Amino acid sequence: MTASSQGPAAVPVFLYHAVTDDPPDWIAEFTVTPREFAAHLDAVVDSGRTPVTISALADHLAGRAPLPPRPVLLTFDDGFADLPGPTAEALAERALPATAYLTTGAITPGGRSLLPPAPMMTLARVAELERSGMEIGSHTVSHAQLDTLTAGRLRAELVDSKAVLEDALGHPVPHLAYPHGYNSPRVRAMASRAGYETATAVRHALSSDRDERYRIARLIVRRGHTVADVTTWLAGGGARVAPYRDGPRTIGWRWYRHARATLRGPEFAG
């Protein structure tokens, strides 16, 4: 399903993780090489779309400002070591803004997260990342499956990560990305109460000018995706267009994970 003249206007929101030639096995499926990444960015530039950060989409969805013509968003999750270095440089070379969602427990010295070992950036480089043209958002403290947590632990994941980033940057951090996209009505309500203006999910779908502020759809870029896939998404095709309701399979999988977490405790979202 793609956008039609009567339906919502498709907005591609790309989700990247590490950009590296040598990723750890656990994240390899969700990485691209620097050469592939450069080709993707060139496709974005050639598409004629207007690159914006999540704040521009937030302003539109809140009714504060219109979107520019044919927007596209580039987002990055977790905070891998390449982000403030070659990845930020590749974006800056093409004057492409982006939004980086950081897992604070994984980038803070002495911090604790559920992410397996990998080269990560540090909290000390967050302000540098922002100066390079990236907007900063929260990706929680530990990268847990948020929709399986108790109310107290969920609130801590949302509030504590936000506070750490705000202390590092000296200004509010109003945007959130759910680890692995896991969310629920309860999680979305808590995100709002914690002071976030938006939250991005995954859904592997195109977002739109009518999407939901607290589960903005993103297209997760995997190792096997080609420039042709990226070009198709940029044209508004190749994926479903949000918003749409969760299906029975998604809801059932949520309840299964919730029951498992009750027995085992919080688990890594991945």
GINORPE-V408094 format. One record per residue. N is the residue number from 1. RES is the residue in three letters. PSI is psi in degrees with one decimal (999 if undefined). D_LAST is the distance of its C-alpha to the last C-alpha in Angstrom with 1 decimal. Layout:
{{N	RES	PSI	D_LAST} {N	RES	PSI	D_LAST}}
//
This chain:
{{1	MET	131.8	26.5} {2	THR	173.6	27.4} {3	ALA	145.6	29.5} {4	SER	-180.0	33.2} {5	SER	-24.9	36.2} {6	GLN	-19.9	35.9} {7	GLY	-178.0	32.1} {8	PRO	150.3	29.9} {9	ALA	122.6	29.8} {10	ALA	136.6	26.5} {11	VAL	108.3	24.7} {12	PRO	128.0	22.1} {13	VAL	104.3	19.3} {14	PHE	137.9	17.4} {15	LEU	115.0	13.9} {16	TYR	158.8	13.8} {17	HIS	-116.6	11.9} {18	ALA	145.7	14.0} {19	VAL	102.3	17.4} {20	THR	154.8	18.7} {21	ASP	-15.2	20.5} {22	ASP	69.3	19.0} {23	PRO	154.6	15.3} {24	PRO	151.3	13.7} {25	ASP	-37.4	12.6} {26	TRP	-24.4	8.9} {27	ILE	-1.5	8.8} {28	ALA	-39.5	11.9} {29	GLU	-24.9	11.0} {30	PHE	25.3	10.2} {31	THR	161.8	13.3} {32	VAL	155.9	17.0} {33	THR	159.1	20.1} {34	PRO	-36.9	22.6} {35	ARG	-44.5	25.0} {36	GLU	-41.4	22.8} {37	PHE	-43.9	21.8} {38	ALA	-39.9	25.5} {39	ALA	-38.2	26.3} {40	HIS	-45.2	23.8} {41	LEU	-38.6	25.4} {42	ASP	-36.1	28.8} {43	ALA	-37.9	28.0} {44	VAL	-47.1	27.1} {45	VAL	-43.9	30.4} {46	ASP	-17.3	32.3} {47	SER	-19.2	31.0} {48	GLY	2.1	33.2} {49	ARG	161.0	30.5} {50	THR	111.4	30.5} {51	PRO	133.1	27.6} {52	VAL	166.0	26.8} {53	THR	174.5	24.4} {54	ILE	-25.8	22.7} {55	SER	-35.5	25.8} {56	ALA	-41.2	28.0} {57	LEU	-37.8	25.9} {58	ALA	-43.7	26.0} {59	ASP	-39.8	29.7} {60	HIS	-47.9	30.2} {61	LEU	-25.3	28.2} {62	ALA	-2.1	30.1} {63	GLY	17.6	33.4} {64	ARG	-28.9	34.3} {65	ALA	149.1	34.5} {66	PRO	156.3	34.3} {67	LEU	151.3	31.7} {68	PRO	167.9	33.3} {69	PRO	134.0	33.9} {70	ARG	64.9	31.0} {71	PRO	159.4	28.2} {72	VAL	145.9	25.0} {73	LEU	141.6	22.2} {74	LEU	122.9	20.1} {75	THR	154.2	17.0} {76	PHE	131.9	14.9} {77	ASP	150.0	11.8} {78	ASP	-56.7	11.3} {79	GLY	50.7	14.8} {80	PHE	161.8	15.0} {81	ALA	-27.6	18.6} {82	ASP	-18.5	19.8} {83	LEU	-52.7	19.5} {84	PRO	0.7	22.8} {85	GLY	-109.9	24.5} {86	PRO	-31.2	24.7} {87	THR	-47.3	22.2} {88	ALA	-37.1	24.1} {89	GLU	-41.4	27.3} {90	ALA	-38.8	26.5} {91	LEU	-46.2	26.0} {92	ALA	-35.7	29.1} {93	GLU	-28.1	31.2} {94	ARG	8.5	30.7} {95	ALA	41.6	31.0} {96	LEU	117.7	27.6} {97	PRO	162.5	26.1} {98	ALA	170.5	22.4} {99	THR	128.6	20.1} {100	ALA	122.7	17.7} {101	TYR	118.6	15.2} {102	LEU	135.0	15.0} {103	THR	103.2	13.2} {104	THR	-33.9	16.5} {105	GLY	-21.6	15.8} {106	ALA	-17.7	14.5} {107	ILE	-4.7	17.6} {108	THR	128.8	20.2} {109	PRO	127.8	22.4} {110	GLY	0.0	22.1} {111	GLY	164.1	19.1} {112	ARG	134.2	16.3} {113	SER	169.9	12.6} {114	LEU	-1.8	9.7} {115	LEU	132.6	8.6} {116	PRO	165.6	10.0} {117	PRO	137.6	13.3} {118	ALA	154.3	13.9} {119	PRO	122.1	16.9} {120	MET	154.9	16.5} {121	MET	174.1	19.2} {122	THR	158.5	21.2} {123	LEU	-29.8	22.1} {124	ALA	-18.3	25.6} {125	ARG	6.2	24.8} {126	VAL	-45.8	23.5} {127	ALA	-36.7	27.0} {128	GLU	-41.7	27.6} {129	LEU	-42.8	24.6} {130	GLU	-41.1	26.1} {131	ARG	-25.8	29.5} {132	SER	-8.8	28.3} {133	GLY	7.9	27.6} {134	MET	136.8	24.0} {135	GLU	145.1	23.4} {136	ILE	133.0	21.2} {137	GLY	168.8	18.8} {138	SER	143.2	16.6} {139	HIS	32.6	12.9} {140	THR	-178.1	13.7} {141	VAL	-50.4	14.6} {142	SER	-8.1	11.8} {143	HIS	38.2	8.5} {144	ALA	166.2	8.7} {145	GLN	98.7	8.4} {146	LEU	-33.6	11.7} {147	ASP	4.6	13.2} {148	THR	-0.3	13.5} {149	LEU	156.7	15.3} {150	THR	162.8	19.1} {151	ALA	-42.8	21.0} {152	GLY	-43.3	21.9} {153	ARG	-37.4	18.5} {154	LEU	-47.2	17.2} {155	ARG	-41.7	20.2} {156	ALA	-41.5	19.8} {157	GLU	-40.7	16.3} {158	LEU	-47.0	17.9} {159	VAL	-44.2	21.3} {160	ASP	-40.9	20.9} {161	SER	-40.4	18.6} {162	LYS	-44.6	21.1} {163	ALA	-41.1	24.0} {164	VAL	-45.6	22.9} {165	LEU	-38.6	22.5} {166	GLU	-36.8	25.8} {167	ASP	-38.2	27.6} {168	ALA	-32.7	26.6} {169	LEU	-24.9	27.7} {170	GLY	21.3	30.5} {171	HIS	165.4	29.7} {172	PRO	148.4	27.5} {173	VAL	97.0	23.9} {174	PRO	9.0	23.6} {175	HIS	144.2	20.3} {176	LEU	147.8	16.8} {177	ALA	128.1	13.4} {178	TYR	129.6	11.0} {179	PRO	125.7	7.5} {180	HIS	15.8	5.6} {181	GLY	-0.8	9.2} {182	TYR	121.2	9.5} {183	ASN	176.8	13.2} {184	SER	170.2	16.5} {185	PRO	-38.2	20.2} {186	ARG	-42.2	20.2} {187	VAL	-42.6	17.4} {188	ARG	-39.4	19.1} {189	ALA	-40.2	22.4} {190	MET	-37.0	21.3} {191	ALA	-42.0	20.0} {192	SER	-46.2	23.5} {193	ARG	-28.2	25.3} {194	ALA	-6.2	23.5} {195	GLY	10.6	25.1} {196	TYR	142.8	22.7} {197	GLU	-28.9	24.3} {198	THR	162.5	21.3} {199	ALA	135.0	17.6} {200	THR	142.5	15.5} {201	ALA	-149.8	13.0} {202	VAL	-77.5	11.7} {203	ARG	-16.6	13.7} {204	HIS	57.5	14.4} {205	ALA	161.9	18.0} {206	LEU	137.6	20.7} {207	SER	-174.5	21.5} {208	SER	173.9	25.2} {209	ASP	-0.2	28.1} {210	ARG	15.9	27.7} {211	ASP	167.6	24.0} {212	GLU	133.5	22.9} {213	ARG	-29.2	22.7} {214	TYR	15.9	19.9} {215	ARG	63.3	17.5} {216	ILE	127.9	18.5} {217	ALA	142.1	17.1} {218	ARG	157.9	15.5} {219	LEU	111.9	15.4} {220	ILE	122.5	12.4} {221	VAL	117.2	14.2} {222	ARG	168.6	13.3} {223	ARG	-35.1	15.4} {224	GLY	-5.2	17.6} {225	HIS	141.7	18.6} {226	THR	172.0	22.2} {227	VAL	-33.3	24.5} {228	ALA	-38.5	26.0} {229	ASP	-46.2	22.8} {230	VAL	-43.0	22.7} {231	THR	-39.3	26.4} {232	THR	-44.6	26.0} {233	TRP	-40.4	23.5} {234	LEU	-28.6	25.9} {235	ALA	-1.6	28.7} {236	GLY	18.2	26.9} {237	GLY	-177.6	26.2} {238	GLY	1.4	23.7} {239	ALA	159.8	21.5} {240	ARG	157.2	22.1} {241	VAL	124.4	23.4} {242	ALA	157.6	22.2} {243	PRO	154.6	23.1} {244	TYR	158.9	22.9} {245	ARG	152.1	22.1} {246	ASP	141.0	19.1} {247	GLY	170.1	20.1} {248	PRO	-36.2	20.6} {249	ARG	-42.1	17.6} {250	THR	-44.0	15.2} {251	ILE	-42.2	17.2} {252	GLY	-41.9	17.4} {253	TRP	-37.4	13.7} {254	ARG	-45.5	13.6} {255	TRP	-35.4	16.5} {256	TYR	-46.8	15.3} {257	ARG	-37.1	12.2} {258	HIS	-44.6	14.7} {259	ALA	-40.2	17.1} {260	ARG	-41.0	14.9} {261	ALA	-30.5	14.1} {262	THR	-35.0	17.8} {263	LEU	-39.0	18.5} {264	ARG	-17.8	16.0} {265	GLY	177.2	15.3} {266	PRO	139.9	12.3} {267	GLU	154.1	9.0} {268	PHE	133.0	5.9} {269	ALA	100.9	3.8} {270	GLY	999	0.0}}
//
